[in-house]
Amino acid sequence: MRWSYLLPRLVVAAAVWAFFAFAFDPLLRRGAVAAAEAALGTKVDVAELGTWFFPPAVSLSGVQVADPADRRANLVQFETLRLELAGRPLLVKSFVVEEGAIDGLEWGTPRTTAGTLDPRRPPRGRKPRSAAGEAFGAMADRLGEAGQDWMDDLVARTAADLDPRRLESVRLAKSLDKRWRKRFQALEARLKTLESRVREIERGTKDAGKDPLARIEAYARAADEVQSLLKETEQIRKELQRLPKAGQVDLARLEEARQRDLDALKHKLDFLSLDAEAISKKLLGPELSQRLAEAGAWIDVVRRYARAAIDAPRPVRMRGVDVEFDRSEPLPAFLVKRLRVGGKVKLAGETIPFRSLITGLTSDPALHGEPVVAKLVGAGKGELRLLAVLDYRGETSRHDATITWTLAEPVVVDFGDADDLVLAVRAERTEWAAEIHLQGDALTGGMRFVQSPVSIASRTGPRVRPEIGRVIAAALGDVRELAADVTLAGTLRSPEWTVRSDLGEQLRTGLHRFAATEAAARRDQLRQMADALIQTRSAEFQQLLGDRHRAVLAQLDADESQVRALIDKVAGGKAGGKNPLDKLPLDAGKLDLFRR
Amino acid sequence: MFLFLRPFRYLAQALTVEATPRRMACGFALGMVVGLVPKGNLIAVALMLLLCTLRVNLGIGLLAALAFSWLGMLADPLSHVIGARLLAWGPLVPVWTAMYDLPVLPWSGYNNTVVLGSLVVGLAAAVPVARLTEPVFARYSPRVAARLQKFRIVRLLWGAEWGARLG
């Protein structure tokens, strides 16, 4: 045996073994880290990498990918990754993962070390959201703005439409009040004039002196005056009798004005119902926008990771071009038949554990012939279910996702400005289900959002009159369910959506009911006010008229007695049974009017 | 001291054995081919094994591989063109296709334009290079060995016997 020949070969063989035993995995780990850092432009940590040849498998542990925008946070991290490869395909350079598992997957976790490749380089700043995330985020922002506009509009409209000063019936009632007061004042003035004229008659009879003829003449004039006064009194009485009829006419006018107010209000409320979408956006906006953003983020995550797996970057240092030849049994270069993923995900501000299964992830979807299917179940306070089918087999990629989320716990959302109006929505149960289809960039789908049962309370701030808050609270008081259907269209970069909900109708009905109740109450109030005005004033005036005329009557009676006494004196007590006063144009019967 | 040096002496022996000009020239030619071919494929591994297995000078071969690894990159454009033409050449396509269907062979990287091109360039240049370098090694290796003998470390590693053989 020639040791000079054998020894060097043994040394080389030992070196090869030592390389695979001790250096291969660390070198592979360094290579993987360098490649990932070059591809992602951020710090990547891999604690350990292990390889097995029989059966072939790769495992990674302690993997952290730093967030380029935040040195102290990870974009993604997972505890372990194990891929069990199929041996036969591996012989023809095809990586077929029969079974894979990622455990402890989390996003946005804090880092203990700086997550930057170059410590001197400042962080990139807030990372730009992906196309989907940005578009859905903008959509959510616009949703909030639209809702806020409606909220302001509702407050302004309610303030304007239900302002009592602007109601015709109220204005009419006020003018009627003024007119009736004037009318009664005029009657009072005429009554005072009567009184003064009676006093003048009294003075005239007293000032007649001792001369009987002069006195007779004075009494004759007084009788004329009394006659005139009686006519005037009769006139006033007739006018008084006509007052209730006039009052009825005015009440009818008031009723007509009220009806017109009600019609106008109804018209305005009908017009308000056109904004049902905006109402829905406002009341459902916070939840909807959050769900939309989450749906967008999920689409984004699924698309990004699936695309990254499919479009694996070409090694930077690779030289030449690989020419592919046909195989009798074609196999994709990379295929994950089953990958179980477990970890935690943030949803609606809550971190919930999840388990998922991804199948059919491949570098050659057309060859594999099946789409990528991802199923995810998360259970925290709420339950999340996601089914995503990503089909890259055709010329145009197709993504279909179904997401359902159920939260059986109460959710309270306050929105609005504390200085204006705050609506507090409390929902006992929240459910949303989204179906999103993306063909190429064309987006279709919809989302159904239901919160039930709900209660809505309102609080008014210093800038809003309490009655407006009362109106809105009354209108919202009967809302027991918040439900909305969002229809998505457009493209992923520029999504369009419409919100359909019966919430607007519920609100409109509530406002109508409130307006009808309010108007009826106001009508009764106005009627009572008018009736009270007319009747009270009329009664007062009747009382006044009665009192004053009793005084006038008493005076006239006294004058009559004086006249009779004087006639008796002039005629010697008897005048053939005839009273000379009977010749006077004095209708004594009419004097009885004063007695009545 | 000697116990400590023994492994290094073995290594030195491994690198300097087969030190005839012909074997040095063969080692140089084979090392050149190893250097030219991109690494990370079974062709490179096989060439390396060949270098280690054949009775050629391993030290010269490794030095040549190191040197031509850098020089080889400069020849990539030429290698790429040659490899692409060979892979697309009709009569050979069935061969390549059949090879692609066999186990392990896809790992050889023969379907890479630069791998195949540089292998062809290397193999084509191997014999002329061996022929050309043999007289050079015959003329200059004794002088180099004599100069190296002056270094204490060389004497320690190679030992008197090997120094004498080189001389």
Interface residues (C-beta under 8 A of the other chain):
Chain A: S4 Y5 L7 P8 R9 V11 V12 R88 L91 V92 K93 R319 G320 V321 D322 V323 E324 F325 D326 R327 S328
Chain B: Y10 L11 Q13 A14 L15 V17 P38 C52 T53 R55 L58 M73 D76 S79 H80 G83 A84 L87 A88 V93 W96 T97 Y100 D101 L102 P103 V104 P106 W107 N111 N112 T113 V114 V115 G117
